[in-house]
Amino acid sequence: MKVDGVPYRTIWPNDDGSVEIIDQTLLPHRFETATLRTLEDAAYAITAMQVRGAPLIGVTAAYGICLAVRVDAGDEALDRAYEVLNATRPTAVNLRWALDEMRAALRNRPAGERVDAAYRRAAEIADEDDQICSRIGDHGLPLIEAVHKRKPAGEPVNVLTHCNAGWLATIDWGTATAPIYKAHDAGIPVHVWVDETRPRNQGASLTAWELGHHGVPHTVIPDNVGGHLMQHGMVDLCITGTDRTTATGDVANKIGTYLKALAARDNGVPFFVALPSPTIDWTIEDGVAEIPIEQRSGDEVAKIAGKTAGGDVVTVQLTPDGSPVANYAFDVTPARLVEGLITERGIAPASREGLAALFPERSRGS
């Protein structure tokens, strides 16, 4: 996608072996890149959310392995790098999947071949995500086209999304946003209701930023406005992303997604989840009971960063001194509330049978 007319991916290798990322902690007020040179740099980028979104976390971890084997290509160092990166974010399954792919690509190779093999496999994982997200957009586009055909001429299709499942969360295109970008580029009038997505405000700071740079009409709303919009017929469909999907179709996504799904069900608004297949955890059946939910620092709730009238970016405290804070980063939306799962192979019912029909080779191996 484009930033000020210049095409970007979210992560790319440099000629000297280092890795460049868009530092998402500085958006939307500053667009800067950061250079990762070591395993520790990659782990910090994931933990500090300089990069975030399940697919991008996975690719960053893959490049983290590359940075590690540049220093030491032995098995012990490879295993250490795997463990360091795997511990950075517990909810997103793409992280473990990408690390497994990298270890499998390197384990039985001579040490002298491992650096080149690592960068080659990491680049392949990045390219695969790009292609997967584009296909998710192709399969989700007919959902928007169908609504467009039913609406009076000139009225936009109103899509509500939550958090950032855009190209900033992947390599390109995004997951939930891929059908939106495809529709916009095809000339279909589309408008996006962008949840601010407290406490880290990924909707207000990231989704709105990237939609604006691509020219997609959008409106930022407080998280609690979605139900009101649905009651008044102002939302045609909801599309969110997911950090982990169970074999039975439950989805873990940014905290607040479950509440949107409940409001959508109560108001007859179709609720779809867009995901690449590496996000499916075939080993888990009950998302509520089995998916680990990350609890992050209370500072994310108690403090907020913003730009002053003078242009300075400052952080201020919102809560009283001494008030304890709980910061659960994700919730689980049961499959029964999900209209369909938009994948790179098509739209599946949110069920074991639906997913298995699209991915028989994966479901058999679970």
Secondary structure, DSSP 8 states (H G I E B T S, - for coil): -EETTEE--SEEE-TTS-EEEE-GGGTTT---EEEE-SHHHHHHHHHTTSS-SHHHHHHHHHHHHHHHHHH--SHHHHHHHHHHHHTS-SS-HHHHHHHHHHHHHHTTS-GGGHHHHHHHHHHHHHHHHHHHHHHHHHHHHHHHHHHHHHS-TT--EEEEE-S--SGGGSSSS-STTHHHHHHHHTT--EEEEEE--TTTTHIIIIIHHHHHHHT--EEEE-GGGHHHHHHTT--SEEEE--SEEETTS-EEEETTHHHHHHHHHHTT--EEEE--GGGEETT-S-HHHHS---B--THHHHEEEEE-TTS-EEEEE-S-TT-----B-EEEE-GGG-SEEEETTEEE-SSHHHHHHH-HHHHHT-
